[in-house]
Amino acid sequence: MRTDPNIPDPDATYAAILEANEGLSEAESLRFALRLALILANQVGDQAVLMQAIQAAKAG
């Protein structure tokens, strides 16, 4: 699992995620975040890496 920065423009990515959440309720925002996580997990496609990422996210 990569832990080094790998997004070319993290500020723009963060801004796009914030913009996508504008006007959403808390529940809608959570659904968006979960859909995005599943789409990104599908792009990763490596079950072992996904399990490592889940554990890393759970650890905080």
Residue, then its C-alpha position, 0 to 999 in steps of 0.5 A: m500500500r502506498t502511503d507517500p503522497n500520490i495525488p498531483d494536485p491534492d488541493a484541487t482534489y480536496a476542493a472538488i470533494l468539498e464542492a461535490n458536498e455543497g448543498l447536501s444533507e449530512a446523510e447525502s454527504l455520507r452516501f456520496a462519500l461511501r459511493l466515492a470510496l467504493i468507486l475508488a476501491n474498484q479502481v484499486g482492485d487489489q484486495a490485499v491493498l484494500m484490506q490494508a487501506i481499511q485497517a489504516a483508515k480504521a486506525g486513524 
